Amino acid sequence: MRHSPVSIYFDLFRLACESSMVISLRMMTFATGGARAASEAQLMLVEKMQAASAVMVGSAFAAAGGKSAETIGRNAVAHYKRKVIANRKRLLRSR
């Protein structure tokens, strides 16, 4: 399927909006303090490291396999989008 060159920017914009909501929800959790805030901070760090390493490894293999930069970028955005949406749902449930 061929994508418009501009569509990746819309995907990035949507990811930024979702990320902003997750950041706000996490900041509210951190503001309350306590064990829940400490647990969320630790989870956040672990998730970020796992997501970054998965994208780096996936991108390296895709590049070695001859995939285009656009495909690699779209795959990275899609990976982060899934993680951000899962975090938003989890954080909203815990409110």
C-alpha positions as CSV (number, residue, x, y, z in Angstrom):
1,M,0.0,0.0,0.0
2,R,1.4,3.4,-1.0
3,H,1.1,6.2,1.5
4,S,1.1,9.9,0.9
5,P,4.5,11.5,1.9
6,V,2.6,13.8,4.2
7,S,0.7,11.1,6.0
8,I,3.6,10.2,8.3
9,Y,3.5,13.8,9.6
10,F,-0.2,13.2,10.6
11,D,0.8,10.0,12.2
12,L,3.5,11.7,14.2
13,F,1.1,14.5,15.2
14,R,-1.5,12.0,16.5
15,L,1.3,10.2,18.4
16,A,2.4,13.5,19.9
17,C,-1.2,14.2,21.0
18,E,-1.6,10.8,22.6
19,S,1.8,11.1,24.2
20,S,0.8,14.5,25.7
21,M,-2.2,12.9,27.4
22,V,0.0,10.1,28.8
23,I,2.5,12.6,30.1
24,S,-0.4,14.5,31.8
25,L,-1.8,11.4,33.4
26,R,1.6,10.4,34.7
27,M,2.3,13.8,36.1
28,M,-1.0,13.6,38.0
29,T,0.1,10.2,39.4
30,F,3.6,11.6,40.3
31,A,2.0,14.6,42.0
32,T,0.1,12.4,44.4
33,G,3.4,10.7,45.5
34,G,3.6,7.5,47.4
35,A,4.2,3.9,46.3
36,R,2.0,4.2,43.3
37,A,4.0,7.1,41.9
38,A,7.3,5.3,42.6
39,S,5.9,2.2,40.8
40,E,4.7,4.2,37.8
41,A,8.1,5.9,37.5
42,Q,9.9,2.6,37.5
43,L,7.5,1.1,35.0
44,M,7.9,4.2,32.8
45,L,11.6,3.8,32.7
46,V,11.5,0.1,31.9
47,E,8.9,0.6,29.2
48,K,10.9,3.4,27.6
49,M,14.1,1.3,27.5
50,Q,12.3,-1.7,26.1
51,A,10.4,0.3,23.4
52,A,13.6,2.1,22.3
53,S,15.7,-1.1,22.1
54,A,12.9,-2.9,20.2
55,V,12.7,0.0,17.7
56,M,16.4,0.2,17.3
57,V,16.8,-3.6,16.7
58,G,13.8,-3.7,14.4
59,S,15.1,-0.7,12.4
60,A,18.5,-2.2,12.1
61,F,17.2,-5.5,10.7
62,A,14.8,-3.7,8.4
63,A,17.6,-1.5,7.1
64,A,19.8,-4.5,6.6
65,G,17.0,-6.2,4.8
66,G,16.7,-3.3,2.3
67,K,13.6,-1.7,3.6
68,S,13.0,2.0,2.8
69,A,13.5,4.8,5.3
70,E,9.8,5.5,5.0
71,T,8.9,2.0,5.9
72,I,11.3,1.9,8.8
73,G,9.9,5.2,10.1
74,R,6.3,4.1,9.8
75,N,7.1,0.9,11.7
76,A,8.8,2.9,14.5
77,V,5.8,5.3,14.8
78,A,3.4,2.3,14.8
79,H,5.4,0.6,17.5
80,Y,5.4,3.7,19.8
81,K,1.8,4.4,19.0
82,R,0.7,0.9,20.3
83,K,2.7,1.4,23.5
84,V,1.4,5.0,24.1
85,I,-2.2,3.9,23.5
86,A,-1.8,1.0,25.9
87,N,-0.4,3.3,28.6
88,R,-3.2,5.8,28.1
89,K,-5.8,3.1,28.5
90,R,-4.1,1.7,31.6
91,L,-3.6,5.1,33.2
92,L,-7.2,6.1,32.6
93,R,-8.5,2.8,34.1
94,S,-6.4,3.4,37.3
95,R,-8.1,6.8,37.9
